[in-house]
């Protein structure tokens, strides 16, 4: 059965107390990945940079959460056992640099005109086939994929207890950009991009870690956003439907991500000992509007991600993540 996020904040708060007597304490690492269309290539670069730049086992994530494009990168991580991160990183980068439009979406038989009468302008049967080709059990890490229910308005999640077919459906649903990619029908519901509800899913990742350890001091959280100042700074946007729609969606996801990060840090303040370790997002502009899947642009985004990961590792030596810089971006854009 699907589980609605619902009262996840209460679960995150009280699970610590309820599980303390039954869960053995050990280190648990979470990485939470946002959405961003083809800018998921940036995330692949960040993950590759963290894996190469951190000493083992610091990049051995036990729990992965993914929203939209992040759910597809999630599929690359969970398909490799803990300890095989180098192989996972190579797979993620190779996949990011090889994906094309035809691997993700195509026109309906009657073109965009038909798309106006469907649940999205483009058909994503190619994405379903690509996910089936690239992702499949067994799954070696706990994970949470989030998509938005258009019926209830809730974030609905899939995890490793679901069948392969259900997990792939969840990934396709999570990446279904509203109005652009067709909505996904499943379990008597209709689903779209998880970013409609939540830009990045941190609390579910922490909750899953509480299944592993009862000690918050043993939990670390890394967040990778495929949007930042470089992707939504004030700029001369093309006055065309698709670029404007995608920009509006990026702004919405960015604001939602800020809210979710702030929420997690309020629920788990410094005195709890939970380690908010890396918060990585692009400071440089990422090419394109998010749907081109151009090889040269994807390779460039991978390179920017690798560079940002290296910078983050150096900065982290002087402390954990600094949300203040990201908040300044939000203020610049009048989102805070």
ABEGO torsion letter per residue (X at the ends): XBBBAEAAAAAAAAAAAAAAAABBBBBBBBBBBBBGEAAAAAAAAAAAAAAAABBOAAABBABBBBBEAAAAAAAAAAABBBGAAAAAAAAAAAAAAABBAAAABBBBAAEAAAAAABABABBAAAAAAAAAAABEOBBABBBBBBBBBAAAGBBBBBBAABBAAAAAAAAAAAABBBGABBBBBBGGBBBBBAAAABABBAAAAAAAAAAABABAAABBBBBBBABBAAAABBBBBBBBAAAAAAAAAAAAAAAAAAAAAAAAAAABBAAAGBBBABBBBBABBBBEAGAAGBAAAAAAAAAAAAAAAAAAAAAAAAEBBBAAAAAAAAAAAGAX
